[in-house]
Amino acid sequence: MAVETREPDVTSLEKLAAELGARGFDTHLTTPDDRLPFLTVRNPQAAQLTEVILADGGSFWWSWAERITGVANTGGAADAVARVLAIRA
């Protein structure tokens, strides 16, 4: 994938990382040369609660190739990730 076509996806993941960071989640952005960029998100209160989020084609995706929402809806994506990574009593 050419760098110029990846840049919007990286920017979208950076915005999502900032939103999730503000909500107390740990994030790590990875930009491999040969694959889609991805964001690893971890609940710091329960390290086993970790998910990988990708951005491609104007959407955020779970690692199992299920669409979360469009990249314009960063807050909605953060809400979805936060629900999945929430500690359940």
C-alpha positions, 0 to 999 in steps of 0.5 A, a space after each residue: 500500500 502506498 504511503 499516500 493512501 495510508 496517511 488518511 487511515 493513520 490520521 483516523 487511527 491517531 484521532 481514535 487513539 486520542 479519543 480513547 486515551 482521553 477515556 483512560 485506555 492505553 493505545 499503541 499505533 502500528 504502521 507496518 509497511 506491508 499491512 494496514 495500520 492498526 491501533 492496539 487498545 488496552 484497558 489498563 485496569 484489566 490487561 487481558 481486555 485488549 482489541 486491535 482496530 484497523 482503518 481502511 476505506 473510510 471505516 474503522 474495523 475490528 480485527 475479525 473484519 467486522 465494520 465498527 463505523 465510518 472514520 468520520 464518527 470517531 466518537 461512535 467508534 470510541 464508544 463501541 471500543 469502550 463497551 467491548 473493553 469495559 470491565 463487567 461486574 
